[in-house]
Each structure stands twice: as C-alpha cells, then as structure tokens.
Amino acid sequence: MKSFIDNNGYNINVSSYSKNTINEIINDLTVFPYVMDQPKEETEKSKFNIYRYNEDKTYLIIPRYYGLHKLGEPEKTIFNPETINIKFVYQLREKQMLIATKCINYMLKQGGGLLSVPCGFGKTICALYMASILGYKTLVITHKSNLLSQWVKAIKNSLGLTEDRIGIIRQKKCQIENKDIVVGMIQTISKKDYKDVFNKFGFVIYDEAHHVCSRFFSKTLLKTGAKYTLSLTATPRRTDRLIKIMYWFIGGTIYRESAKINKNVIVKTFTYKSTDEWKFALKQRYFNGKNRPNTQKMVENLCDINTRNSLIINIVNKIIVLDSKRKILILSDRLTHLQILKKGVDRFIKKNKIKDLYTCHYNGATKSGERLLIEENGDIIFSTYFMCSEGVSIDHLNTVILATPKKDVEQSVGRIMRTVLETGDVRPMIIDICDDLPCISNWIRVRNSTYRKGQYDIENYYVTDNKIMTQYEYDNGKEITDNIHSSNMYVHKSINEFNKNINEFNDLFKQCDKLFNIKKKYVNETVYNDMEYTNLNDILFERSLTENDIIRTVVKDTPTDIIDFEEDGEEDNDKIYKDKNYKEKIYKDDDIDNSNSFVKRNLFIKKLNI
C-alpha cells in the first residue's frame, strides 16, 4: 500500500516515493526551537525529529495533517476505536453550543483541529460535549496535576460519570480498560512506551496544546493519534516558532477568537522607579559574545526593594478597606516575594481586626484538597505566574495585581474574567506595576497592546519609591507642595469621567470636519481638575456596575467578538444555521435517545448532509 492513515499518523511506503520527496519530508520534519543569536553549533544540537519509521523501516510515519497537505489523501484510513455511550447532563450557553456544533461539524469532515477561545469561555465543557456527541472512548492530555483534577471534576459534573468510568494515566497509573474517558499527564505519556494502548481511543483532546510542540512533549503526538483530535488553547503561539508542530499533528484552526473585548475592565498602571541605585538598575550578562540584559537578576532585585513591596502591600490593604467585594489575585515570579507580600497584608488585617478574610498561597506545593478550598473561598490569593498561567479556574476573582514584570499577561488577565458580569458587580481591575528600567520597560508596551486590544480603560499613575506623584513631579524631580485634591473621591471620579466624555465629543467633531468639511461648534470644556490623583483612595476607588454597563445579548458583557478565522477553518455559519429550527431538530427531538451517542452522531451527520 502506497499510503494510509492510522493512529500512528500518515504512513508512506518509502519505496513508492522518490528519494528527493523523502529527503524533503525529512528535512521539513527535522525542527529546532528558534533562539535569537544562537550559535550554529547550538542550533544543530537542538534539532529533533517529528517523524519515525515502522519496525522494518518500510514505512515512514509523519504527522497526519502535514501528510495530507504535502501528499494529499492516502489510499486508506484505518481506525478501530472503542465506542462509548455517555449522556451530557450540563446546559451549554447558546454561544458555546454554536461553537461546539461548528467544531463537531469540522471534525466529522476533516478529523481534527484547533479551538482557541479566551480564558473563561468554557473550553473544557465544550470539549466534553463534543465527546458525548462523537461517542468514542476519549483521552484528555494535560500538563499540570491541578488541570488533571479539574478535568476529572468537569467530567463528573457534565457527563455524570462515576470514578470507576474515569481513567488516569499518571506515573505508574495507566487505567484504560473499561473506562469511558481517560485523563493523562503529558509527562508520563511522553516518557513511557505504551504499545498499541492508544489505538482504543477515537477522540483525543490536547489541553493547553501549545505545550505539545516542545522536544520532549512532542513525543506524545507520535503515540496518540486518533480518528478525531482537538487542540485547546487560548494562546496558539510560541516564541520558539514551533507552533507549526501542533497544526501538523492535530489539525488546522476550526474556530479562533483573537481577542475578547470587555469594556468594563479597568487597568491602573503604576510607572515605578526607586532611589536604590544598586537594585533598581540594568544588570547584564555576557552571552554569545555580547552583553545582554539579565532580566532574571533584575526581577530578583525588584523583589528585594522594600519601598516597592510597601507600595504593593499598601495597594492591597486599600482595596480591602474600600471594597469588600474585591477578590484579589497577586502574581509574582518568586515564591519568596509572595511570602513577603502576604506577611505585610496579614499584618494589616490582624492590626485592624478585619474578620472573615481568607488569605492564602496557591502554588505547586499546595495540596489538592487545600487547592479546592482556595478555589472556592480564597479572598486574597498569592500565586506564581506559572501556576496561574493556564487552566486555573477560580471564578470569583475580579482583581489581579501584577507584582513582577511580565511580557505576556493574556492568560494572567483572563483569571479575573471567568464569569458573566451583572448589575452591582465590581469592575474587573488590573493593577500593573510598570518598572521604569531598560529592557523591562519594553514589556510594558506589549502588555498595553493586550489591554488596548481588549478595549480596557487604562489609567496611568507615577511612583518614586512608595510615594505616588504627578507625572510632572516624576519626570522633573520637583515636588508640588499644594493640597491638590479635596477628599471627596466620588466628585473626582465624576469629574474625570465628564472630562473624558467631553474629549470624545470633540474628537468626533474633528472627524466631522475632516469628512464633511463642516465646522461644528466644539463643546467648551471646563477643566475642573487638571491635576492628577496622588492618593490611593482616589486611585483605587471604582463604582459598582450599573444596568447601563451591562450588555446582555452576548457572553460576559462583551459588545462584539473579534473572530479570527484562519483559512483552514473558514466555514459559513449561515449555511449551517439557515434553518431557524435547526437547534431544536438536533437537540430537542423527542424521538432521540439522548443516552445513545451513535444516534446523536448519525443524526448530526444526516442534518449537515455530510
């Protein structure tokens, strides 16, 4: 046979293709992580293969979707997975149902692909719904133990499965027999050799799939091919340029939202500098013949600056006093830094005899039982970026403090936008400590790009040591001694919003001038307060949301969704849903036995004329 697809991938008979074609494929599938200015010999050492031969070396096995793109349809497709009958007992939101339907439709025709939606959308629940429709034994692959626990919990809640129907692959555990859904750790699967074990699965879900592209984790992809595959990630990108591996093995983009707009989010940036000239300074190291910024050392030094830590502690303490509804997540790169911050906050709580406030560490050392308690009841959570970068589901959070500098904060910011906002809720708030240092200050632009993409309100403040000052004072080093504010924070917020609205009107009038050459009378703005806030009470006060702030036609108070369909996932939604009663026909027909997944899948295929 010249070529065929099975659980291993796309198999090609070496003798049926020219040497040039085989060499070209091998060259394409010998990859390496991109590292800027890396010497050639280091690049050669970092190369690895994402292909393999069968035992007698007659067939070259390559990634399924790379093979389809390069060589076209194979002569045969061979899959013999186990079937399961499971019932989905959870209620999807309308938008979740539409996207899950699109994914199923795509997989039935193409086999596999990427679902990329923002944090908090409900990727896990959508994927489990797809598993119930497809009706095949399902494998979920994840990279963190807390994510494994979350998947098991979601399986129980949404599918009603008991422990004896859920398998685990982790360390010495390999529970596959008589299991409907198995959740496996990518570290274990990559490391161990499982002969033909994964042939039983008909649907494989890769959680946080951008991780599978690394040298070690990509070994999992060579073992876990299936009839249907789904990659899940809110951030389908990698700085080492190896994201192509995910697409080659799992499939192209089915549905992707490149940004989530939430106009109710407020960002407060504190541009910071310290008078400690030793710790608050550019540090360099000699690497590959050049002096380069040593950002790890710089971050370490920032964590040791007492005045900077005092600023963060004061911010947390003020939030506690101003609004008891605020549930705060403090993120840092260093555990020792988090311990310092927690001690300062705990001291304030004890001194002021504040009751019923649960402060806690949430990191890799936190036991699973304690994690569940924190996820449900934590008021002020101190955690690392790594721990909270992916998959952590703490729905009640609404405030995040970025206590050490970070370039990409998209996942971290997503931690505070996991629920539908209602009247009376507090605005989600991001506190961003922007260190005014070479190299690190460049990361601020990347973070601001994320904020602007989401159309967040951004307010800028300036701090030297732990003293908040005006931009004029910050830039010129001169102190303004006058009392620049009254104590009424409500008045200041109203004035600020009024001035902002007037500026927006004037901008619109200017656009009219350009478009129609018609002179409009500008609104005469009375500048009630041309000074800046320098008091934490003023800065951190935010009113609760009113009915006017809430847009109820879409998920999570979002006026529009920016949907980025890539070419390989382009689909005409109107064609699928042109029948107004389409959803009722598929999901509400009384003559369907909802416990039988094959009936559901076959009906699905029939309705879509596949």
C-alpha positions as CSV (number, residue, x, y, z in Angstrom):
1,M,0.0,0.0,0.0
2,K,1.4,3.4,-1.0
3,S,0.0,5.4,1.9
4,F,-2.5,5.1,4.7
5,I,-3.6,6.9,7.9
6,D,-3.9,5.2,11.3
7,N,-3.4,6.0,15.0
8,N,0.3,6.4,14.4
9,G,-0.2,9.1,11.7
10,Y,0.3,9.4,8.0
11,N,2.2,6.3,6.8
12,I,4.0,6.4,3.5
13,N,5.7,3.5,1.7
14,V,9.3,4.6,1.3
15,S,9.8,2.6,-1.9
16,S,6.7,4.3,-3.5
17,Y,8.2,7.8,-3.4
18,S,11.3,9.4,-4.9
19,K,14.4,10.0,-2.8
20,N,14.0,13.7,-3.3
21,T,10.5,13.6,-1.9
22,I,11.5,11.5,1.2
23,N,14.5,13.8,1.8
24,E,12.3,16.9,1.5
25,I,9.9,15.5,4.1
26,I,12.7,14.5,6.5
27,N,14.2,18.0,6.1
28,D,10.8,19.6,6.9
29,L,10.2,17.4,9.9
30,T,13.6,18.0,11.4
31,V,12.9,21.0,13.5
32,F,14.6,23.2,16.1
33,P,13.5,25.9,18.6
34,Y,14.3,29.4,17.5
35,V,16.6,31.3,19.9
36,M,17.8,34.7,18.9
37,D,21.6,34.9,18.1
38,Q,22.1,31.3,18.9
39,P,25.4,29.9,17.5
40,K,25.1,27.4,14.7
41,E,26.6,24.5,16.7
42,E,23.9,25.1,19.4
43,T,21.2,25.1,16.8
44,E,22.4,21.8,15.4
45,K,22.4,20.3,18.9
46,S,18.8,21.5,19.5
47,K,17.4,19.8,16.4
48,F,14.9,16.9,16.8
49,N,12.7,14.7,14.6
50,I,8.9,14.6,14.5
51,Y,8.8,11.6,12.2
52,R,9.7,7.9,12.7
53,Y,9.9,4.6,10.8
54,N,7.9,1.4,11.4
55,E,9.8,-1.6,12.8
56,D,11.0,-2.9,9.4
57,K,11.6,0.6,8.1
58,T,9.4,0.1,5.0
59,Y,7.1,2.9,6.1
60,L,7.9,6.5,7.1
61,I,5.3,7.8,9.7
62,I,4.8,11.5,9.5
63,P,2.3,14.0,11.1
64,R,-1.2,13.3,9.8
65,Y,-2.1,16.9,8.6
66,Y,1.4,17.6,7.3
67,G,1.0,14.5,5.2
68,L,-2.4,15.5,3.9
69,H,-1.1,18.9,3.0
70,K,2.0,17.6,1.4
71,L,0.9,14.4,-0.3
72,G,-2.9,14.6,-0.4
73,E,-5.5,11.9,0.6
74,P,-4.0,8.5,1.4
75,E,-5.2,5.2,-0.2
76,K,-6.8,4.1,3.1
77,T,-7.8,5.3,6.5
78,I,-7.7,2.7,9.3
79,F,-9.2,3.4,12.8
80,N,-10.9,0.8,15.1
81,P,-11.6,2.7,18.3
82,E,-13.8,1.6,21.2
83,T,-17.3,3.2,21.3
84,I,-19.0,4.6,24.4
85,N,-22.5,5.8,25.3
86,I,-22.4,8.8,27.6
87,K,-25.0,11.5,28.2
88,F,-24.2,15.2,28.5
89,V,-26.1,16.5,31.6
90,Y,-24.9,20.1,31.6
91,Q,-26.6,23.0,29.9
92,L,-24.3,24.9,27.4
93,R,-24.8,28.6,26.8
94,E,-26.1,29.5,23.4
95,K,-22.7,30.7,22.1
96,Q,-20.9,27.6,23.5
97,M,-23.4,25.4,21.7
98,L,-22.9,27.2,18.4
99,I,-19.1,26.9,18.6
100,A,-19.2,23.3,19.8
101,T,-21.5,22.5,16.8
102,K,-19.1,24.1,14.4
103,C,-16.2,22.0,15.9
104,I,-18.1,18.7,15.6
105,N,-19.1,19.5,12.0
106,Y,-15.5,20.3,11.1
107,M,-14.1,17.2,12.8
108,L,-16.6,14.9,11.2
109,K,-15.3,16.1,7.8
110,Q,-11.6,16.9,8.5
111,G,-10.7,14.8,11.5
112,G,-9.2,17.4,13.9
113,G,-8.3,21.0,14.6
114,L,-7.9,23.9,17.0
115,L,-10.4,25.6,19.2
116,S,-9.0,28.8,20.5
117,V,-11.2,31.0,22.7
118,P,-10.4,33.3,25.6
119,C,-9.9,32.2,29.2
120,G,-13.2,31.6,30.9
121,F,-15.2,30.8,27.8
122,G,-15.7,27.1,28.8
123,K,-13.4,25.1,26.5
124,T,-13.4,22.1,28.9
125,I,-17.2,21.8,28.9
126,C,-17.5,22.3,25.2
127,A,-14.9,19.6,24.6
128,L,-16.7,17.2,26.8
129,Y,-20.0,17.9,25.0
130,M,-18.2,17.0,21.7
131,A,-17.0,13.8,23.3
132,S,-20.6,12.9,24.2
133,I,-21.7,13.5,20.6
134,L,-18.9,11.7,18.9
135,G,-19.4,8.6,21.0
136,Y,-15.8,7.3,21.1
137,K,-13.5,6.4,24.0
138,T,-11.8,9.7,24.8
139,L,-8.3,10.7,26.0
140,V,-7.6,14.1,27.5
141,I,-3.9,15.1,27.7
142,T,-2.8,17.8,30.1
143,H,0.4,19.1,31.6
144,K,-0.4,20.0,35.2
145,S,-1.8,17.9,38.0
146,N,-4.3,20.6,39.1
147,L,-5.6,20.6,35.5
148,L,-6.0,16.8,35.7
149,S,-8.1,17.2,38.8
150,Q,-10.2,19.9,37.1
151,W,-10.9,17.7,34.1
152,V,-12.0,14.8,36.4
153,K,-14.3,17.2,38.3
154,A,-15.7,18.6,35.0
155,I,-16.3,15.0,33.6
156,K,-18.2,14.1,36.7
157,N,-20.3,17.2,36.7
158,S,-21.1,17.5,32.9
159,L,-21.3,13.8,32.0
160,G,-22.4,12.3,35.3
161,L,-19.7,9.6,35.2
162,T,-18.6,7.9,38.3
163,E,-15.0,7.3,39.4
164,D,-14.9,3.8,38.0
165,R,-15.6,5.1,34.4
166,I,-12.8,7.7,34.5
167,G,-9.2,6.5,34.0
168,I,-5.9,8.2,34.9
169,I,-2.5,8.0,33.2
170,R,0.0,9.4,35.7
171,Q,3.3,8.0,36.9
172,K,2.7,4.3,37.4
173,K,-1.0,4.5,36.9
174,C,-2.4,3.5,33.5
175,Q,-6.1,3.0,33.9
176,I,-7.6,2.4,30.4
177,E,-9.6,-0.8,30.5
178,N,-13.4,-0.3,31.0
179,K,-13.0,3.5,31.1
180,D,-15.1,5.9,29.0
181,I,-12.8,8.9,29.4
182,V,-9.1,8.8,30.5
183,V,-7.2,11.9,31.6
184,G,-3.4,11.6,31.2
185,M,-0.3,13.6,32.1
186,I,1.8,14.5,29.1
187,Q,5.0,14.0,31.1
188,T,4.1,10.3,31.7
189,I,2.9,9.6,28.2
190,S,6.0,11.2,26.6
191,K,8.3,9.2,28.9
192,K,6.9,5.7,28.7
193,D,6.4,3.3,25.9
194,Y,2.8,2.1,25.5
195,K,2.4,-0.5,22.8
196,D,-0.9,-0.2,21.0
197,V,-2.6,1.1,24.1
198,F,-3.8,4.3,22.5
199,N,-5.4,2.6,19.5
200,K,-8.5,2.2,21.6
201,F,-9.2,5.9,21.7
202,G,-11.4,7.6,19.0
203,F,-11.2,11.1,20.3
204,V,-8.1,12.8,21.8
205,I,-8.2,16.3,23.4
206,Y,-4.9,18.2,24.0
207,D,-5.4,20.8,26.7
208,E,-3.2,23.9,26.5
209,A,-2.0,22.4,23.3
210,H,0.8,24.9,22.6
211,H,2.9,22.9,25.1
212,V,3.0,19.8,23.0
213,C,5.4,21.4,20.5
214,S,8.5,21.1,22.7
215,R,11.2,18.5,22.0
216,F,10.1,16.2,24.9
217,F,6.3,16.7,24.8
218,S,6.1,16.2,21.1
219,K,6.8,12.5,21.7
220,T,3.2,12.3,22.9
221,L,2.0,13.3,19.5
222,L,3.8,10.4,17.9
223,K,1.9,8.0,20.1
224,T,-1.7,9.4,20.5
225,G,-3.2,9.9,17.0
226,A,-6.9,9.2,16.7
227,K,-9.8,9.4,14.4
228,Y,-10.8,12.8,15.9
229,T,-8.4,15.2,17.6
230,L,-8.9,18.6,19.2
231,S,-6.4,21.1,20.4
232,L,-7.5,23.6,23.1
233,T,-5.5,26.8,23.9
234,A,-6.3,30.5,24.4
235,T,-2.8,31.3,23.1
236,P,-1.8,29.4,20.0
237,R,1.6,30.8,19.7
238,R,5.2,30.1,20.8
239,T,8.3,32.3,20.8
240,D,10.4,29.4,19.6
241,R,8.4,29.2,16.3
242,L,7.4,25.6,16.8
243,I,3.7,26.1,16.9
244,K,3.5,24.5,13.4
245,I,4.1,21.1,15.1
246,M,0.6,21.4,16.8
247,Y,-1.1,22.1,13.5
248,W,0.8,19.4,11.6
249,F,-0.3,16.7,14.1
250,I,-3.7,17.8,15.4
251,G,-5.2,19.9,12.5
252,G,-5.9,23.4,11.4
253,T,-7.9,26.2,13.0
254,I,-11.6,25.4,13.5
255,Y,-12.6,28.5,15.4
256,R,-10.5,31.2,16.9
257,E,-11.2,34.4,18.8
258,S,-8.1,36.6,18.7
259,A,-9.3,39.0,21.4
260,K,-12.1,39.4,23.8
261,I,-13.5,42.9,24.2
262,N,-14.7,43.8,27.7
263,K,-15.2,47.5,28.1
264,N,-15.8,47.1,31.8
265,V,-12.2,46.2,32.7
266,I,-10.1,48.9,34.3
267,V,-6.3,48.9,34.2
268,K,-4.3,51.0,36.6
269,T,-0.6,51.2,35.7
270,F,1.9,52.5,38.3
271,T,5.1,53.6,36.5
272,Y,7.7,53.0,39.2
273,K,11.2,54.0,39.9
274,S,13.4,53.6,43.0
275,T,16.2,55.6,44.5
276,D,18.0,52.4,45.3
277,E,20.6,52.7,42.6
278,W,22.1,49.2,43.1
279,K,18.9,47.1,43.0
280,F,16.9,49.3,40.6
281,A,19.4,49.2,37.7
282,L,20.1,47.4,34.5
283,K,22.0,44.2,35.1
284,Q,23.8,42.4,32.2
285,R,25.5,39.2,31.5
286,Y,28.0,38.2,28.8
287,F,26.3,35.7,26.3
288,N,27.4,34.7,22.8
289,G,30.0,37.4,22.5
290,K,27.6,40.2,23.7
291,N,26.5,41.9,26.9
292,R,22.8,41.2,27.2
293,P,20.2,42.3,29.8
294,N,20.0,39.8,32.7
295,T,16.3,40.1,33.3
296,Q,16.2,37.3,35.8
297,K,18.6,39.1,38.1
298,M,16.7,42.4,37.6
299,V,13.4,40.8,38.6
300,E,15.1,39.2,41.6
301,N,16.4,42.6,42.7
302,L,13.0,44.2,42.2
303,C,11.5,41.7,44.6
304,D,14.0,42.8,47.3
305,I,13.2,46.6,47.1
306,N,11.4,47.4,50.4
307,T,9.7,50.5,49.1
308,R,8.3,48.7,46.1
309,N,7.0,45.9,48.3
310,S,5.4,48.5,50.6
311,L,3.6,50.1,47.6
312,I,2.1,46.7,46.6
313,I,1.1,45.9,50.2
314,N,-0.5,49.4,50.6
315,I,-2.5,48.9,47.4
316,V,-3.8,45.5,48.6
317,N,-4.7,47.0,52.0
318,K,-6.5,50.0,50.5
319,I,-8.6,47.7,48.3
320,I,-9.5,45.6,51.3
321,V,-10.8,48.7,53.1
322,L,-12.5,50.3,50.0
323,D,-14.4,47.4,48.7
324,S,-15.1,44.1,50.4
325,K,-16.4,42.6,47.1
326,R,-12.9,42.6,45.7
327,K,-11.4,39.1,45.4
328,I,-7.7,39.6,44.7
329,L,-5.0,37.6,42.9
330,I,-1.4,38.7,43.4
331,L,1.0,37.3,40.9
332,S,4.8,37.1,41.1
333,D,7.7,35.1,39.6
334,R,9.2,34.4,43.1
335,L,7.7,32.5,46.0
336,T,9.8,34.4,48.5
337,H,8.4,37.6,47.1
338,L,4.9,36.3,47.6
339,Q,5.7,35.4,51.2
340,I,6.9,39.0,51.9
341,L,3.7,40.4,50.4
342,K,1.4,38.0,52.3
343,K,3.1,38.8,55.6
344,G,2.6,42.5,55.1
345,V,-1.1,42.1,54.2
346,D,-1.7,39.6,57.1
347,R,-0.1,42.1,59.5
348,F,-2.6,44.8,58.3
349,I,-5.6,42.5,58.6
350,K,-4.6,41.5,62.1
351,K,-3.9,45.1,63.3
352,N,-7.2,46.3,62.0
353,K,-9.1,43.3,63.3
354,I,-10.7,42.5,59.9
355,K,-12.6,39.3,60.1
356,D,-13.7,36.7,57.6
357,L,-10.9,37.4,55.1
358,Y,-9.1,34.3,53.8
359,T,-5.5,35.0,52.5
360,C,-3.6,32.0,51.1
361,H,-0.7,30.8,49.0
362,Y,-1.6,28.9,45.8
363,N,1.4,27.2,44.2
364,G,2.8,23.8,43.3
365,A,3.3,22.8,46.9
366,T,-0.4,23.4,47.8
367,K,-2.2,20.1,48.4
368,S,-5.1,19.2,46.2
369,G,-7.7,19.4,49.0
370,E,-6.4,22.8,50.0
371,R,-6.5,24.0,46.4
372,L,-10.2,23.2,46.1
373,L,-10.8,25.2,49.3
374,I,-8.8,28.1,47.9
375,E,-10.6,28.0,44.5
376,E,-14.0,28.2,46.2
377,N,-13.3,30.5,49.2
378,G,-10.0,32.4,48.7
379,D,-10.3,36.2,49.2
380,I,-6.7,37.2,48.6
381,I,-4.6,34.6,46.7
382,F,-0.8,34.8,46.3
383,S,0.3,32.8,43.4
384,T,3.0,32.5,40.7
385,Y,2.6,33.4,37.1
386,F,3.5,29.8,36.2
387,M,0.8,28.3,38.4
388,C,-1.9,30.7,37.1
389,S,-0.8,30.9,33.5
390,E,-3.2,28.2,32.3
391,G,-6.3,26.3,33.2
392,V,-6.7,27.6,36.8
393,S,-10.4,28.1,37.3
394,I,-11.2,30.5,40.2
395,D,-14.5,32.1,39.1
396,H,-14.9,34.6,41.9
397,L,-11.7,36.6,41.2
398,N,-12.2,40.2,40.0
399,T,-8.8,41.9,40.7
400,V,-5.3,40.9,39.7
401,I,-2.1,42.6,40.8
402,L,1.0,42.0,38.5
403,A,3.7,42.2,41.2
404,T,6.7,41.4,39.0
405,P,7.2,42.4,35.3
406,K,5.9,40.1,32.6
407,K,5.8,40.4,28.9
408,D,2.7,38.2,28.0
409,V,-0.1,38.6,30.5
410,E,-3.1,37.5,28.4
411,Q,-3.6,34.3,30.4
412,S,-3.0,36.0,33.7
413,V,-5.5,38.7,32.9
414,G,-8.0,36.1,31.9
415,R,-8.1,34.8,35.5
416,I,-10.4,37.8,36.5
417,M,-12.9,37.4,33.6
418,R,-14.4,34.0,34.1
419,T,-17.9,35.0,35.0
420,V,-20.8,36.8,33.4
421,L,-21.0,40.3,34.9
422,E,-24.2,41.6,36.4
423,T,-25.6,44.8,37.8
424,G,-24.0,45.6,41.2
425,D,-20.8,43.6,40.5
426,V,-17.4,45.4,40.8
427,R,-15.5,46.2,37.6
428,P,-12.7,43.7,36.9
429,M,-9.4,45.6,37.8
430,I,-5.8,45.0,36.8
431,I,-3.0,46.7,38.9
432,D,0.1,46.7,36.8
433,I,3.4,47.7,38.4
434,C,5.4,49.1,35.4
435,D,9.1,49.2,36.4
436,D,10.9,52.1,34.6
437,L,14.0,50.1,33.7
438,P,15.8,49.4,30.4
439,C,14.5,46.3,28.6
440,I,11.8,45.6,31.2
441,S,10.1,48.9,30.3
442,N,9.7,47.5,26.7
443,W,7.5,44.7,28.1
444,I,5.0,47.4,29.2
445,R,4.3,48.2,25.5
446,V,3.4,44.5,24.9
447,R,1.1,44.5,27.9
448,N,-0.5,47.7,26.8
449,S,-1.1,46.2,23.4
450,T,-3.1,43.4,25.2
451,Y,-5.1,46.0,27.1
452,R,-5.9,48.1,24.1
453,K,-6.9,45.0,22.1
454,G,-9.5,44.3,24.8
455,Q,-10.5,47.9,24.9
456,Y,-9.8,48.2,28.6
457,D,-9.8,51.6,30.3
458,I,-6.2,52.5,31.2
459,E,-5.3,54.9,33.9
460,N,-1.6,55.9,34.5
461,Y,0.0,56.8,37.8
462,Y,3.5,57.6,38.8
463,V,5.5,56.4,41.8
464,T,9.0,57.0,43.2
465,D,9.9,54.6,46.0
466,N,6.5,54.3,47.6
467,K,5.3,57.9,47.1
468,I,2.6,58.5,44.4
469,M,3.2,61.7,42.5
470,T,2.1,63.6,39.4
471,Q,3.8,63.0,36.1
472,Y,5.3,66.4,36.3
473,E,7.0,65.6,39.6
474,Y,8.0,62.2,38.4
475,D,9.6,63.5,35.2
476,N,11.2,66.6,36.6
477,G,12.0,65.5,40.1
478,K,10.2,68.6,41.6
479,E,7.7,68.3,44.4
480,I,4.3,70.1,44.3
481,T,3.5,71.1,47.9
482,D,0.0,72.4,47.4
483,N,-3.0,70.4,48.5
484,I,-4.2,69.3,45.1
485,H,-7.3,67.4,46.0
486,S,-10.4,67.5,48.1
487,S,-11.2,64.3,50.0
488,N,-14.3,63.5,48.0
489,M,-13.3,60.6,45.7
490,Y,-16.9,60.5,44.2
491,V,-16.5,64.0,42.9
492,H,-13.1,63.3,41.4
493,K,-14.3,60.2,39.6
494,S,-17.3,62.1,38.2
495,I,-15.1,65.0,37.0
496,N,-12.7,62.5,35.4
497,E,-15.5,60.8,33.5
498,F,-17.0,64.1,32.5
499,N,-13.7,65.3,31.0
500,K,-13.2,62.1,29.2
501,N,-16.7,62.3,27.6
502,I,-16.1,65.9,26.5
503,N,-12.8,64.9,24.9
504,E,-14.6,62.1,23.0
505,F,-17.2,64.5,21.7
506,N,-14.5,66.9,20.5
507,D,-12.7,64.1,18.7
508,L,-16.0,63.2,16.9
509,F,-16.4,66.8,15.8
510,K,-12.9,66.9,14.5
511,Q,-13.7,63.8,12.4
512,C,-16.8,65.5,11.0
513,D,-14.6,68.4,10.0
514,K,-12.3,66.1,8.0
515,L,-15.1,64.1,6.5
516,F,-17.6,66.7,5.5
517,N,-15.6,69.9,5.8
518,I,-18.4,71.2,8.1
519,K,-17.4,73.3,11.0
520,K,-19.0,72.2,14.2
521,K,-19.1,74.2,17.4
522,Y,-16.9,72.5,19.9
523,V,-18.1,71.9,23.4
524,N,-16.4,74.3,25.8
525,E,-14.8,72.0,28.4
526,T,-14.5,73.5,31.8
527,V,-11.4,71.9,33.4
528,Y,-12.5,71.4,36.9
529,N,-9.4,69.4,37.9
530,D,-6.3,69.5,35.8
531,M,-4.2,67.8,38.4
532,E,-3.6,64.1,38.8
533,Y,-4.6,61.7,41.5
534,T,-1.9,61.1,44.1
535,N,-4.0,59.5,46.8
536,L,-4.6,55.7,46.8
537,N,-8.2,56.3,48.0
538,D,-8.9,58.3,44.8
539,I,-6.9,55.9,42.6
540,L,-8.4,52.6,43.7
541,F,-12.0,53.6,44.2
542,E,-14.3,52.2,41.5
543,R,-18.1,52.3,41.5
544,S,-20.1,49.1,41.1
545,L,-21.5,48.3,37.7
546,T,-25.0,49.6,36.8
547,E,-27.6,48.3,34.4
548,N,-26.2,50.7,31.7
549,D,-22.8,49.0,31.9
550,I,-24.2,45.5,31.1
551,I,-24.8,44.3,27.6
552,R,-26.9,41.2,27.8
553,T,-27.0,39.9,24.2
554,V,-23.6,38.3,24.4
555,V,-21.4,36.4,26.8
556,K,-19.5,38.3,29.5
557,D,-20.6,41.9,28.9
558,T,-18.8,41.9,25.6
559,P,-20.3,44.1,22.8
560,T,-18.6,42.3,20.0
561,D,-16.3,39.3,19.5
562,I,-13.3,39.7,17.3
563,I,-13.3,36.4,15.4
564,D,-10.2,35.4,13.5
565,F,-11.0,32.6,11.2
566,E,-7.9,31.2,9.6
567,E,-8.1,29.8,6.1
568,D,-8.1,26.2,7.1
569,G,-11.0,26.7,9.5
570,E,-13.2,29.0,7.3
571,E,-16.8,27.9,7.5
572,D,-20.1,29.5,6.6
573,N,-22.1,29.6,9.8
574,D,-25.2,30.9,8.0
575,K,-25.2,27.8,5.8
576,I,-25.2,25.6,8.9
577,Y,-27.9,27.5,10.7
578,K,-30.0,28.7,7.8
579,D,-32.9,26.6,9.2
580,K,-34.3,28.6,12.1
581,N,-35.4,25.4,13.8
582,Y,-32.0,23.7,13.3
583,K,-31.1,23.6,17.0
584,E,-34.5,22.2,18.0
585,K,-34.2,19.5,15.4
586,I,-30.9,18.3,16.6
587,Y,-31.1,18.8,20.4
588,K,-34.8,18.6,21.2
589,D,-36.3,15.9,19.1
590,D,-38.4,13.7,21.4
591,D,-37.7,10.6,19.4
592,I,-34.0,10.6,20.1
593,D,-32.5,8.5,22.9
594,N,-30.1,11.1,24.3
595,S,-28.1,8.3,26.0
596,N,-27.1,6.8,22.7
597,S,-24.1,8.7,21.2
598,F,-24.3,6.9,17.9
599,V,-27.8,8.0,17.3
600,K,-26.8,11.6,18.1
601,R,-23.7,11.5,15.8
602,N,-25.5,9.9,12.9
603,L,-28.4,12.4,13.2
604,F,-25.7,15.2,13.3
605,I,-24.2,13.9,10.1
606,K,-27.6,13.5,8.4
607,K,-28.7,17.0,9.3
608,L,-25.5,18.5,8.0
609,N,-25.6,16.4,4.8
610,I,-22.1,15.1,5.4
